[in-house]
Amino acid sequence: MLLNNKHWFLCLVFVMATVLSCPAQQTQEQLASHYYSTGQFEQAAECYEALYSRAPNKFYYQMLLRSYLELKQYRDAERLVERRIKQNPNDLYLHVDLGQTYERKGDTRKANKVYNAVVDKVGYDSKQINELTQAFEAAGHPEHAIQVYLSARKKMKNDFVFVGELATLYERIGDYEAMMREYFDLLDKSPGMMGSIQISLQRVLAETANPKLADGLRSALVKRIQQHPENKQNLEMMIWFSLQQNDFQFAMVQAKAIDARFPDQGGEPLMRVAAIAKSNEAYDVAQECFAAVAGKGPESPYYFDSRVGELEVAFARINHNFPIENRRLWQLLHKYEDAIAELGKNVRTVTLMRNYAHLMAYHTDSIQRAADMLYDILELPKLPPKERDETKLDLGDLLLFAGEVWDASLLYMQVEKANKNDVLGSQAKFKNAKLSYYNNDFLWAKTQLDVLRASTSKLIANDAMQLSLLISDNMEEDSTFDMLSRYAAADLLLYRNQLDSAWKEYDDIAHSALSHPLFDDVLMQKARIRIRQQRYAEADSLLRQLVEFYPDDLLADDALLLRAQLNEEQLGNPAQARDCYEKLILDYPTTLYADQARKRYRALSEGKPQETKPL
């Protein structure tokens, strides 16, 4: 049965009257929030006044105060805060609200008076201290938050509380010396906290772009060391900081200071600096550190490692792209022979033995002596599997160099089989694929290389991709590889150090056609030959042509890096080197050499020379 119109109208009026006369508190809170967010502060204040009168909680109080301040109703704001303080005398953070009200009103003198007074009220309550400091920080007054912590520390009679909080606040206001003072005081009391402090500082250094930070930290460290020269922790911190800044020379100076003042260390700080400097190619510093420890004699606990380290640095310098003078090469070989004779042929000297074999094979053509040394390693008792397989790879390379192709391939396959899911296995697989390339078995080589493009090692994946593309890009229209076969033969000659013959083959390829996809690769290989022949200006010219004529080729970033290193280390042209590093960073942002280029670009821009000196 339908309701008549009169009855329906009376029901609707009753429902609407009920809703309008009894609004729920939640509805009113939503309305207040809407008014505040849309800038209707007068209506928001009315709503929050009603809500606060019914439920005087912290949230309604804060929103009502904000509404008053937006309306510039400072007297109402003051009364609200003062009443709140009277009702909650232990909530010291409310005094910050009062000070903020005075500041908004323009009375900074009165605001500071309130701030200073509340600092004096701080007691032992950690909750109260945290709330007050957070209020000061939110109000943009970290200096008053600092005073709160210092006041609480004084009343607690404990100078080692709130160290982290104070250090963070000092960092925020740029007082880096005060920040370090906090950490130093803690370190004096608790040397075991050094690791935690270093982690905190590492975060600060990583997140702060302000150069004043590093200067402030260094200044604080120097002052502390001057004040307490007997404190070993301070010197250790200086070493750590210097290494963070890649200032290896200064780190070495501090390590030597520790070594002189604390001889019981046996050279450990020097060994630490040497290892990090070596990994960053700061070979001069690394070699000096290793030599200083080795100079202590066989009684030193680090004598063995320092002797090995010193020779490893010398070997790393030789492998830094450029050849070594014949006289210095033989001097180095004699040092290796003396070290191996003194330290013996054992598991700990495997690296020395492998490096010595490498020098003999590839720099003096003493292939048999090199092979004998590698076989001596493989016969060592208790040789770890990793060292065994790495030595097998070395031996495979040597056999390939000597023309024993199938024996080399067998060794590569053995290592690959023993390390199927390891980077070493991928390395062996790549070497075998390259051997197939030398042997003109291009399709099989490409199949293996395409698998390696997914290798976990970026360097192996990158090398595999380059060789795979070299093969696919140079297949002739009739599916033959005539030009590539000639190029692979030239590559093998270059690998075997037959430089003149290799140069002739590359030159013949370059003159055999007006254009060919191999021409950029030919330029790179010819540049490498000139480098080995120490004809650096010619090498630089060839690399420049590669970058100019083939800027989109895979080899362009390799050529830029090599050209930068040539100009920096051999041609004495740091400006040109810097330009090459800059171009590498800007034009090839995804290159594997980006980090290395940025590091050297910054160093050259700051006038710091390359630490790696040619031998």
C-alpha positions as CSV (number, residue, x, y, z in Angstrom):
1,M,0.0,0.0,0.0
2,L,1.5,3.4,-1.0
3,L,2.0,6.0,1.7
4,N,0.1,9.3,1.1
5,N,2.2,12.4,0.4
6,K,1.6,13.9,3.8
7,H,2.8,10.9,5.7
8,W,5.9,10.6,3.5
9,F,6.8,14.2,4.0
10,L,6.5,14.0,7.8
11,C,8.9,11.0,7.8
12,L,11.5,12.8,5.7
13,V,11.4,15.9,8.0
14,F,11.8,13.7,11.0
15,V,14.9,11.9,9.6
16,M,16.6,15.1,8.5
17,A,16.0,16.8,11.8
18,T,17.5,13.9,13.6
19,V,20.7,13.9,11.5
20,L,21.2,17.7,11.7
21,S,20.5,18.0,15.4
22,C,22.8,15.2,16.5
23,P,26.0,15.2,14.4
24,A,28.5,12.5,15.3
25,Q,31.9,13.6,16.6
26,Q,33.6,11.7,13.8
27,T,31.6,13.7,11.2
28,Q,32.6,17.0,12.9
29,E,36.3,16.0,13.0
30,Q,36.2,15.2,9.3
31,L,34.5,18.5,8.7
32,A,37.2,20.3,10.7
33,S,40.0,18.6,8.8
34,H,38.3,19.6,5.5
35,Y,38.1,23.2,6.6
36,Y,41.8,23.3,7.7
37,S,43.1,21.5,4.6
38,T,41.2,23.9,2.3
39,G,42.4,27.1,4.2
40,Q,39.1,27.9,5.8
41,F,40.8,28.4,9.2
42,E,38.0,30.3,10.9
43,Q,35.5,27.5,10.4
44,A,38.3,25.0,11.3
45,A,38.9,26.8,14.6
46,E,35.2,26.8,15.5
47,C,35.0,23.0,14.9
48,Y,38.2,22.3,16.8
49,E,37.1,24.5,19.7
50,A,33.9,22.3,20.0
51,L,35.9,19.1,19.7
52,Y,38.5,20.2,22.2
53,S,35.9,21.2,24.7
54,R,34.4,17.8,24.6
55,A,37.7,15.8,24.3
56,P,40.8,17.9,25.3
57,N,43.3,15.5,23.7
58,K,46.7,16.3,22.2
59,F,45.6,16.1,18.6
60,Y,42.6,18.5,19.0
61,Y,44.9,20.9,21.0
62,Q,47.5,21.0,18.2
63,M,45.0,21.5,15.4
64,L,43.3,24.3,17.4
65,L,46.6,26.0,18.0
66,R,47.6,25.8,14.4
67,S,44.2,27.3,13.4
68,Y,44.7,30.2,15.8
69,L,48.2,30.8,14.5
70,E,47.0,30.8,10.9
71,L,44.3,33.3,11.8
72,K,47.0,35.4,13.7
73,Q,44.8,35.1,16.8
74,Y,47.9,35.2,19.0
75,R,46.1,36.1,22.2
76,D,43.7,33.1,21.9
77,A,46.8,30.9,21.1
78,E,48.7,32.1,24.1
79,R,45.7,31.4,26.4
80,L,45.2,28.0,24.9
81,V,48.9,27.0,25.5
82,E,49.1,28.5,28.9
83,R,46.0,26.7,30.0
84,R,47.4,23.5,28.6
85,I,50.7,24.0,30.4
86,K,48.8,24.6,33.7
87,Q,46.8,21.3,33.2
88,N,49.9,19.3,32.1
89,P,53.0,20.8,33.9
90,N,55.2,17.8,33.1
91,D,54.7,18.2,29.3
92,L,57.7,20.5,28.8
93,Y,57.3,20.4,25.0
94,L,54.3,22.7,25.4
95,H,56.7,25.6,26.3
96,V,58.0,25.3,22.7
97,D,54.5,25.9,21.5
98,L,54.3,29.0,23.6
99,G,57.7,30.2,22.3
100,Q,56.5,29.5,18.7
101,T,53.4,31.6,19.4
102,Y,55.6,34.5,20.5
103,E,57.8,34.0,17.4
104,R,54.9,34.1,15.1
105,K,53.8,37.3,16.8
106,G,57.2,38.8,16.2
107,D,58.4,38.8,19.8
108,T,61.7,36.8,19.5
109,R,63.1,38.1,22.8
110,K,60.1,36.7,24.7
111,A,60.3,33.5,22.7
112,N,64.0,33.0,23.6
113,K,63.2,33.7,27.2
114,V,60.7,30.9,27.2
115,Y,63.1,28.5,25.4
116,N,65.9,29.2,27.8
117,A,63.6,28.8,30.8
118,V,62.3,25.4,29.7
119,V,65.9,24.1,29.1
120,D,66.6,24.8,32.8
121,K,63.5,22.7,33.8
122,V,64.9,19.5,32.2
123,G,65.3,16.7,34.7
124,Y,66.1,13.0,34.4
125,D,63.0,11.8,32.6
126,S,64.1,10.4,29.2
127,K,60.6,10.6,27.8
128,Q,60.3,14.2,28.8
129,I,63.8,14.9,27.3
130,N,62.9,13.2,24.0
131,E,59.6,15.0,23.6
132,L,61.2,18.4,24.3
133,T,64.1,17.9,21.9
134,Q,61.8,16.6,19.2
135,A,59.6,19.7,19.7
136,F,62.7,22.0,19.4
137,E,63.8,20.2,16.2
138,A,60.3,20.4,14.7
139,A,60.3,24.1,15.5
140,G,63.6,24.6,13.7
141,H,65.7,25.2,16.8
142,P,68.3,22.4,16.9
143,E,70.6,24.6,18.9
144,H,68.0,24.6,21.8
145,A,67.7,20.8,21.4
146,I,71.4,20.6,21.9
147,Q,71.1,22.7,25.1
148,V,68.5,20.3,26.4
149,Y,70.8,17.3,26.0
150,L,73.7,19.2,27.5
151,S,71.6,20.3,30.5
152,A,70.3,16.8,31.1
153,R,73.8,15.4,30.8
154,K,75.1,17.8,33.4
155,K,72.3,17.0,35.8
156,M,72.8,13.3,35.3
157,K,76.6,13.8,35.8
158,N,77.3,11.5,32.9
159,D,79.2,13.0,29.9
160,F,78.6,9.9,27.8
161,V,74.8,9.9,27.4
162,F,73.2,11.3,24.3
163,V,76.4,11.1,22.3
164,G,74.6,9.9,19.1
165,E,71.8,12.5,19.5
166,L,74.2,15.3,20.0
167,A,76.5,14.3,17.2
168,T,73.5,14.2,14.8
169,L,72.4,17.7,15.9
170,Y,75.9,19.1,15.6
171,E,76.1,17.7,12.1
172,R,72.8,19.3,11.2
173,I,74.0,22.8,12.2
174,G,77.3,22.2,10.5
175,D,79.5,22.2,13.7
176,Y,81.5,19.2,12.6
177,E,84.3,19.7,15.1
178,A,81.8,19.5,17.9
179,M,80.3,16.4,16.3
180,M,83.8,14.8,16.3
181,R,84.4,15.9,19.9
182,E,81.4,13.8,20.9
183,Y,82.6,10.8,19.1
184,F,86.2,11.2,20.4
185,D,85.0,11.5,24.0
186,L,83.0,8.3,23.6
187,L,86.0,6.6,22.0
188,D,88.3,7.6,24.9
189,K,85.9,5.9,27.3
190,S,84.9,2.9,25.1
191,P,87.6,2.0,22.4
192,G,85.3,-0.9,21.4
193,M,82.9,1.6,19.9
194,M,85.2,2.5,17.1
195,G,83.4,0.3,14.5
196,S,80.0,1.8,15.3
197,I,81.4,5.4,15.2
198,Q,83.0,4.7,11.8
199,I,79.7,3.4,10.5
200,S,78.0,6.6,11.6
201,L,80.7,8.8,10.1
202,Q,80.6,6.8,6.9
203,R,76.9,7.5,6.6
204,V,77.4,11.2,7.2
205,L,80.2,11.4,4.6
206,A,78.1,9.5,2.0
207,E,75.0,11.7,2.6
208,T,76.5,15.1,3.0
209,A,77.8,16.9,-0.1
210,N,79.1,19.9,1.8
211,P,83.0,19.9,1.4
212,K,83.2,21.6,4.8
213,L,82.3,18.3,6.4
214,A,85.5,16.6,5.4
215,D,87.6,19.7,6.3
216,G,85.9,19.9,9.7
217,L,86.5,16.2,10.4
218,R,90.1,16.4,9.4
219,S,90.6,19.6,11.6
220,A,89.0,17.9,14.6
221,L,91.2,14.8,14.1
222,V,94.4,16.8,13.8
223,K,93.6,18.8,16.9
224,R,92.8,15.7,18.9
225,I,96.0,14.0,17.8
226,Q,98.1,17.0,18.8
227,Q,96.4,17.1,22.2
228,H,96.7,13.4,22.8
229,P,99.6,12.0,20.7
230,E,99.8,8.9,22.9
231,N,96.2,7.9,22.0
232,K,96.3,5.1,19.5
233,Q,92.6,5.3,18.7
234,N,92.9,8.8,17.5
235,L,95.6,7.8,15.0
236,E,93.5,4.8,13.9
237,M,90.6,7.1,13.3
238,M,92.8,9.4,11.2
239,I,94.0,6.4,9.1
240,W,90.4,5.3,8.6
241,F,89.2,8.8,7.6
242,S,92.1,9.3,5.2
243,L,91.3,6.0,3.5
244,Q,87.7,7.1,3.2
245,Q,88.9,10.2,1.4
246,N,91.3,8.2,-0.8
247,D,94.2,10.2,0.7
248,F,96.5,7.2,0.9
249,Q,99.6,9.3,1.4
250,F,98.3,10.8,4.6
251,A,97.0,7.4,5.7
252,M,100.5,6.0,5.3
253,V,102.0,8.9,7.4
254,Q,99.6,8.1,10.2
255,A,100.3,4.4,9.9
256,K,104.0,5.1,10.2
257,A,103.3,7.2,13.3
258,I,101.4,4.3,15.0
259,D,104.2,2.0,14.0
260,A,106.8,4.2,15.6
261,R,104.8,4.8,18.8
262,F,103.4,1.3,19.2
263,P,106.1,-1.1,17.9
264,D,104.2,-4.0,19.3
265,Q,101.7,-3.6,16.4
266,G,104.4,-5.2,14.2
267,G,103.4,-3.1,11.2
268,E,99.7,-4.1,11.0
269,P,98.4,-0.6,10.3
270,L,100.9,-0.2,7.5
271,M,99.8,-3.6,6.0
272,R,96.2,-2.5,6.2
273,V,96.9,0.8,4.4
274,A,99.1,-1.1,1.8
275,A,96.3,-3.5,1.0
276,I,93.7,-0.8,0.4
277,A,96.1,1.4,-1.5
278,K,97.0,-1.5,-3.8
279,S,93.3,-2.3,-4.5
280,N,92.8,1.4,-5.4
281,E,95.9,1.4,-7.7
282,A,97.8,3.8,-5.4
283,Y,100.9,1.7,-6.1
284,D,103.5,4.1,-4.8
285,V,101.9,4.2,-1.3
286,A,101.3,0.4,-1.3
287,Q,104.9,-0.4,-2.2
288,E,106.3,2.0,0.4
289,C,104.1,0.5,3.1
290,F,105.1,-3.1,2.2
291,A,108.7,-2.1,2.0
292,A,108.6,-0.5,5.5
293,V,107.2,-3.6,7.0
294,A,109.6,-5.9,5.1
295,G,112.5,-3.7,6.4
296,K,111.7,-4.9,9.9
297,G,113.3,-8.2,9.0
298,P,112.1,-11.9,9.3
299,E,111.3,-11.4,13.0
300,S,108.3,-9.3,12.0
301,P,105.0,-11.2,12.1
302,Y,104.1,-9.6,8.8
303,Y,107.5,-10.1,7.1
304,F,106.3,-12.9,4.8
305,D,103.1,-11.1,3.7
306,S,105.0,-7.8,3.2
307,R,107.6,-9.4,0.9
308,V,104.8,-11.0,-1.2
309,G,102.8,-7.8,-1.2
310,E,105.8,-5.7,-2.4
311,L,106.3,-7.9,-5.4
312,E,102.6,-8.1,-6.1
313,V,102.5,-4.3,-6.4
314,A,105.4,-4.3,-8.8
315,F,103.7,-7.0,-10.9
316,A,100.4,-5.0,-10.9
317,R,102.2,-1.9,-12.2
318,I,103.6,-3.9,-15.1
319,N,100.1,-5.1,-16.0
320,H,98.8,-1.5,-16.0
321,N,98.7,-1.5,-19.8
322,F,102.3,-0.3,-20.4
323,P,105.6,-2.1,-20.9
324,I,108.5,-2.1,-18.5
325,E,112.1,-1.2,-19.3
326,N,114.2,-4.3,-19.9
327,R,116.8,-3.4,-17.2
328,R,114.0,-3.0,-14.6
329,L,112.3,-6.1,-15.7
330,W,115.4,-8.2,-15.0
331,Q,115.9,-6.5,-11.7
332,L,112.3,-7.4,-10.8
333,L,112.8,-11.0,-11.9
334,H,115.9,-11.3,-9.7
335,K,113.8,-10.0,-6.7
336,Y,111.2,-12.6,-7.4
337,E,113.9,-15.3,-7.6
338,D,115.4,-14.1,-4.3
339,A,112.0,-14.0,-2.6
340,I,111.0,-17.5,-3.8
341,A,114.4,-18.9,-2.7
342,E,114.0,-17.3,0.8
343,L,110.3,-17.9,1.4
344,G,110.2,-21.3,-0.4
345,K,107.7,-22.9,-2.9
346,N,104.6,-23.5,-0.9
347,V,100.9,-22.6,-0.7
348,R,101.6,-19.2,0.6
349,T,103.9,-18.2,-2.2
350,V,101.6,-19.5,-5.1
351,T,100.9,-15.9,-6.2
352,L,104.6,-15.1,-6.4
353,M,105.2,-18.2,-8.4
354,R,102.4,-17.5,-10.8
355,N,103.5,-13.9,-11.3
356,Y,107.1,-15.0,-11.9
357,A,105.9,-17.5,-14.5
358,H,103.8,-14.8,-16.2
359,L,106.8,-12.4,-16.4
360,M,109.1,-15.1,-17.7
361,A,106.6,-16.2,-20.4
362,Y,105.2,-13.0,-21.7
363,H,108.1,-10.5,-21.1
364,T,111.2,-12.6,-21.7
365,D,109.8,-15.5,-23.9
366,S,111.3,-18.0,-21.4
367,I,108.4,-20.3,-22.0
368,Q,109.9,-23.5,-20.6
369,R,111.0,-21.9,-17.3
370,A,107.6,-20.4,-16.9
371,A,105.9,-23.8,-17.5
372,D,108.3,-25.5,-15.1
373,M,107.2,-23.0,-12.4
374,L,103.5,-23.6,-13.0
375,Y,104.0,-27.4,-12.9
376,D,105.8,-26.9,-9.6
377,I,102.7,-25.2,-8.2
378,L,100.4,-28.0,-9.4
379,E,102.7,-30.5,-7.5
380,L,102.5,-28.7,-4.2
381,P,100.9,-30.7,-1.4
382,K,97.6,-29.5,0.0
383,L,97.1,-27.0,-2.8
384,P,93.6,-25.5,-2.5
385,P,91.3,-26.3,-5.5
386,K,90.9,-22.6,-6.4
387,E,94.7,-22.0,-6.6
388,R,95.0,-25.3,-8.6
389,D,92.4,-24.3,-11.2
390,E,93.7,-20.7,-11.5
391,T,97.2,-22.2,-12.1
392,K,95.7,-24.5,-14.7
393,L,94.3,-21.5,-16.5
394,D,97.7,-19.9,-16.5
395,L,99.2,-23.0,-17.9
396,G,96.5,-23.2,-20.6
397,D,97.3,-19.6,-21.6
398,L,101.0,-20.4,-21.7
399,L,100.4,-23.5,-23.9
400,L,98.2,-21.5,-26.3
401,F,101.0,-18.9,-26.4
402,A,103.4,-21.7,-27.3
403,G,101.1,-23.1,-30.0
404,E,99.9,-26.2,-28.1
405,V,96.3,-25.4,-28.9
406,W,94.7,-28.8,-28.0
407,D,96.6,-29.2,-24.7
408,A,95.4,-25.7,-23.7
409,S,91.8,-26.5,-24.6
410,L,92.0,-29.6,-22.4
411,L,93.1,-27.6,-19.4
412,Y,90.3,-25.0,-20.0
413,M,87.7,-27.8,-20.1
414,Q,89.0,-29.4,-16.9
415,V,88.7,-26.0,-15.0
416,E,85.2,-25.4,-16.5
417,K,84.0,-28.8,-15.5
418,A,85.3,-28.4,-11.9
419,N,83.7,-24.9,-11.6
420,K,80.4,-25.1,-13.4
421,N,78.6,-22.6,-11.3
422,D,81.5,-20.4,-10.5
423,V,83.1,-17.3,-12.1
424,L,86.3,-19.4,-12.6
425,G,84.3,-21.8,-14.7
426,S,82.9,-18.9,-16.8
427,Q,86.4,-17.6,-17.2
428,A,87.6,-21.0,-18.4
429,K,84.6,-21.3,-20.8
430,F,85.5,-17.9,-22.2
431,K,89.1,-18.8,-22.8
432,N,88.0,-22.0,-24.6
433,A,85.6,-20.0,-26.7
434,K,88.3,-17.6,-27.6
435,L,90.6,-20.5,-28.5
436,S,87.9,-21.7,-30.9
437,Y,87.8,-18.3,-32.4
438,Y,91.6,-18.3,-32.9
439,N,91.1,-21.8,-34.6
440,N,88.4,-20.3,-37.0
441,D,85.6,-22.4,-35.4
442,F,83.5,-19.2,-35.2
443,L,80.0,-20.7,-35.0
444,W,80.9,-22.9,-32.1
445,A,82.7,-20.0,-30.4
446,K,79.7,-17.8,-30.7
447,T,77.4,-20.4,-29.2
448,Q,79.6,-20.6,-26.1
449,L,80.0,-16.8,-26.0
450,D,76.2,-16.2,-26.1
451,V,75.8,-18.4,-23.0
452,L,78.5,-16.4,-21.2
453,R,76.7,-13.1,-21.9
454,A,74.5,-14.0,-18.9
455,S,77.6,-14.6,-16.7
456,T,77.5,-13.2,-13.1
457,S,80.8,-11.5,-13.8
458,K,80.2,-8.2,-15.7
459,L,83.7,-8.3,-17.2
460,I,83.3,-11.8,-18.6
461,A,79.8,-11.0,-19.8
462,N,81.1,-7.8,-21.5
463,D,84.1,-9.6,-23.1
464,A,81.8,-12.4,-24.3
465,M,79.4,-9.9,-25.8
466,Q,82.1,-8.1,-27.6
467,L,83.6,-11.2,-29.2
468,S,80.2,-12.6,-30.0
469,L,79.2,-9.4,-31.8
470,L,82.6,-9.4,-33.6
471,I,81.8,-12.8,-35.0
472,S,78.1,-12.1,-35.9
473,D,78.9,-8.7,-37.4
474,N,81.6,-10.0,-39.7
475,M,79.9,-13.0,-41.3
476,E,80.0,-12.5,-45.1
477,E,76.9,-12.5,-47.3
478,D,77.7,-16.1,-48.4
479,S,78.0,-17.2,-44.7
480,T,81.8,-17.4,-44.8
481,F,84.3,-15.7,-42.6
482,D,87.1,-14.8,-44.9
483,M,88.0,-11.4,-43.5
484,L,87.3,-12.5,-39.9
485,S,89.7,-15.5,-40.4
486,R,92.4,-13.1,-41.3
487,Y,91.6,-10.9,-38.3
488,A,91.6,-13.9,-35.9
489,A,95.0,-15.0,-37.3
490,A,96.3,-11.4,-36.6
491,D,94.8,-11.6,-33.1
492,L,96.7,-14.8,-32.4
493,L,99.9,-13.3,-33.6
494,L,99.3,-10.4,-31.2
495,Y,98.6,-12.7,-28.3
496,R,101.9,-14.5,-29.1
497,N,103.7,-11.2,-28.9
498,Q,104.7,-11.3,-32.6
499,L,104.0,-7.6,-33.0
500,D,105.5,-6.8,-36.4
501,S,103.7,-9.8,-38.1
502,A,100.4,-8.9,-36.3
503,W,100.8,-5.2,-37.4
504,K,101.3,-6.3,-41.1
505,E,98.2,-8.5,-40.9
506,Y,96.0,-5.7,-39.5
507,D,97.4,-3.3,-42.0
508,D,96.5,-5.6,-44.8
509,I,93.0,-5.9,-43.6
510,A,92.6,-2.1,-43.4
511,H,93.8,-1.7,-47.0
512,S,91.8,-4.6,-48.4
513,A,88.5,-2.7,-48.7
514,L,87.1,0.8,-48.6
515,S,85.0,-0.1,-45.6
516,H,84.4,-3.0,-43.3
517,P,82.9,-3.6,-39.9
518,L,86.3,-4.8,-38.7
519,F,88.0,-1.5,-39.2
520,D,87.3,-0.1,-35.7
521,D,88.6,-3.3,-34.2
522,V,91.7,-3.0,-36.4
523,L,92.4,0.5,-35.1
524,M,92.2,-0.8,-31.5
525,Q,94.5,-3.7,-32.0
526,K,97.0,-1.5,-33.9
527,A,96.9,1.0,-30.9
528,R,97.7,-1.9,-28.5
529,I,100.7,-2.9,-30.6
530,R,102.1,0.6,-30.6
531,I,101.6,0.7,-26.8
532,R,103.7,-2.5,-26.4
533,Q,106.3,-0.9,-28.6
534,Q,106.2,2.2,-26.4
535,R,105.2,4.4,-29.4
536,Y,102.6,6.2,-27.3
537,A,101.9,9.2,-29.6
538,E,101.0,6.9,-32.5
539,A,98.8,4.8,-30.2
540,D,97.0,8.0,-29.0
541,S,96.4,9.0,-32.6
542,L,94.9,5.6,-33.5
543,L,92.6,5.7,-30.5
544,R,91.5,9.2,-31.3
545,Q,90.5,8.0,-34.8
546,L,88.5,5.1,-33.4
547,V,86.5,7.4,-31.1
548,E,85.9,10.0,-33.8
549,F,85.0,7.6,-36.7
550,Y,83.1,5.0,-34.6
551,P,81.6,6.8,-31.6
552,D,78.7,4.3,-31.3
553,D,80.9,1.2,-31.5
554,L,81.3,-1.1,-28.5
555,L,85.0,-0.3,-28.4
556,A,84.6,3.5,-28.1
557,D,84.5,3.5,-24.3
558,D,87.5,1.2,-24.2
559,A,89.4,3.5,-26.5
560,L,88.5,6.6,-24.5
561,L,89.7,5.0,-21.3
562,L,93.0,3.8,-22.8
563,R,93.6,7.2,-24.4
564,A,93.0,8.9,-21.1
565,Q,95.5,6.6,-19.4
566,L,98.0,7.2,-22.1
567,N,97.8,10.9,-21.9
568,E,97.9,10.9,-18.1
569,E,100.6,8.4,-17.5
570,Q,102.8,8.4,-20.6
571,L,102.3,11.6,-22.7
572,G,102.3,14.0,-19.8
573,N,99.0,15.6,-20.9
574,P,96.6,15.7,-17.9
575,A,94.3,18.2,-19.6
576,Q,93.7,15.8,-22.5
577,A,93.3,13.0,-20.1
578,R,90.7,14.9,-18.1
579,D,88.8,15.7,-21.3
580,C,88.7,11.9,-22.2
581,Y,87.5,11.0,-18.8
582,E,84.8,13.6,-19.0
583,K,83.6,12.4,-22.4
584,L,83.6,8.9,-21.1
585,I,81.3,9.9,-18.2
586,L,79.0,12.1,-20.3
587,D,78.7,10.2,-23.5
588,Y,78.9,6.6,-22.2
589,P,77.1,6.7,-18.8
590,T,76.5,2.9,-18.8
591,T,80.2,2.0,-19.3
592,L,81.8,-0.4,-16.9
593,Y,84.6,2.3,-16.5
594,A,82.2,5.0,-15.2
595,D,83.4,4.8,-11.6
596,Q,87.1,4.7,-12.6
597,A,86.6,7.7,-14.9
598,R,84.8,9.8,-12.3
599,K,87.6,9.1,-9.8
600,R,90.4,10.1,-12.1
601,Y,88.4,13.1,-13.5
602,R,88.0,14.5,-9.9
603,A,91.6,13.9,-9.1
604,L,92.8,15.7,-12.3
605,S,90.3,18.5,-11.7
606,E,91.8,19.0,-8.2
607,G,95.3,18.9,-9.6
608,K,96.2,15.5,-8.1
609,P,98.6,13.4,-10.3
610,Q,98.1,9.8,-11.0
611,E,99.9,7.8,-8.3
612,T,100.8,5.0,-10.7
613,K,104.2,5.9,-12.2
614,P,105.4,4.1,-15.3
615,L,108.3,1.7,-14.7
